[in-house]
Amino acid sequence: MAAEKPYRRLPLRELLTDAGKRARGLSEQISNHLTARAADLRELSRPIRRRSHYPTLLALLNSLQKLFEMQGETDEMADYLMRELDEIREHAKRERLNRK
């Protein structure tokens, strides 16, 4: 992603298209991956377990670590999308001022 064009050089249509793709990606990340990691952790920590009645501390730590990693990735995706949406808003403001 380091070779991407700066936001200000992209036309508004490309910014909107890219923001839409990133929003769908973030939605997929949350609905499929993050909830799966949370469900795995819940399965290990609930009183009645399906797999092992006594999961190891290492299994709990690994599950928690995976959840934190997924949360970090999700936060990065959300931050990037928010920066892009802010640039779209600024771009729209500039266009509105230029038309007056």
C-alpha positions in Angstrom: 0.0 0.0 0.0 3.0 2.3 0.2 3.0 2.9 -3.6 -0.6 4.3 -3.6 -1.3 7.7 -4.8 -1.8 10.5 -2.3 -5.4 11.2 -1.5 -5.3 14.8 -2.9 -4.2 13.6 -6.3 -7.1 11.2 -6.7 -10.4 12.3 -8.3 -13.4 12.2 -6.1 -14.9 9.3 -8.1 -11.8 7.1 -7.4 -11.8 8.1 -3.7 -15.5 7.1 -3.4 -14.9 3.8 -5.2 -11.9 3.0 -3.0 -13.7 4.0 0.2 -16.6 1.7 -0.8 -14.2 -1.3 -1.4 -12.5 -0.6 1.9 -15.8 -0.3 3.8 -16.9 -3.7 2.3 -13.5 -5.2 3.3 -13.9 -3.8 6.9 -17.4 -5.2 7.1 -16.2 -8.6 6.0 -13.3 -8.5 8.4 -15.6 -7.8 11.3 -18.5 -10.1 10.4 -16.3 -13.1 9.4 -13.0 -13.0 11.0 -13.3 -10.9 14.2 -16.5 -12.6 15.3 -15.0 -16.0 14.6 -12.0 -15.2 16.8 -14.3 -14.0 19.6 -16.4 -17.1 19.3 -13.3 -19.3 19.6 -12.3 -17.5 22.8 -15.8 -17.7 24.2 -15.9 -21.4 23.5 -12.7 -21.9 25.5 -13.8 -19.7 28.4 -17.4 -20.8 28.9 -18.4 -23.0 31.8 -19.6 -26.0 29.7 -17.2 -26.7 26.8 -17.6 -28.9 23.8 -14.0 -29.8 23.2 -12.1 -30.1 26.5 -13.5 -29.6 29.9 -10.2 -28.1 31.0 -8.5 -26.1 28.3 -4.9 -25.2 28.9 -3.8 -21.8 29.8 -1.7 -21.7 26.7 -4.8 -22.4 24.5 -6.6 -19.5 26.2 -3.6 -17.2 25.8 -3.2 -18.1 22.1 -6.9 -17.5 21.5 -6.7 -14.1 23.2 -3.6 -13.2 21.3 -5.3 -14.0 18.0 -8.3 -11.9 19.0 -6.0 -9.0 19.8 -4.1 -9.3 16.5 -7.4 -9.4 14.6 -8.6 -6.3 16.5 -5.4 -4.5 15.6 -5.8 -5.3 11.9 -9.4 -4.1 12.1 -8.4 -0.9 13.8 -5.9 -0.2 11.1 -8.5 -0.8 8.4 -11.0 1.5 10.1 -8.4 4.2 10.6 -7.4 4.1 7.0 -11.1 4.3 5.9 -11.7 7.2 8.3 -8.8 9.1 6.8 -10.1 8.4 3.3 -13.6 9.5 4.2 -12.2 12.7 5.8 -10.4 13.4 2.5 -13.6 12.8 0.6 -15.4 15.4 2.8 -12.6 17.9 2.2 -12.6 17.2 -1.5 -16.4 17.8 -1.6 -16.0 21.1 0.4 -13.4 22.3 -2.1 -15.6 21.4 -5.0 -18.6 23.2 -3.5 -16.5 26.3 -2.9 -15.1 26.2 -6.5 -18.6 26.1 -7.9 -19.7 29.3 -6.1 
